Amino acid sequence: MKGIKIVCVGRVKEEFFKEGIGHYVKEIRKKYPMDILECPDEPTPDSCPESVERQIRDTEGERILNKIKDDEYVEIGRASCRE
């Protein structure tokens, strides 16, 4: 078994979320090998045009794709903290 690889953009800053993630990672690793890979996020201005946001997403997407091997299965999830 190859295990689970989570690729995410940016770092978790809130301690509450770090603790929760740590708990679930600990439980999952009891049964499966697991890695969490973080890609740096691009700074995003508060009010930028949609074309700039699309360019930022493309850049971050390329960073994610560089972490995934050709023979790996991909499941996509999205979490957003924007209001």
PyMOL commands that set and color helices and strands:
alter all, ss='L'
color gray80, all
select helices_A, chain A and resi 15-29+50-67
alter helices_A, ss='H'
color red, helices_A
select strands_A, chain A and resi 4-9+34-39
alter strands_A, ss='S'
color yellow, strands_A
deselect
rebuild
show_as cartoon
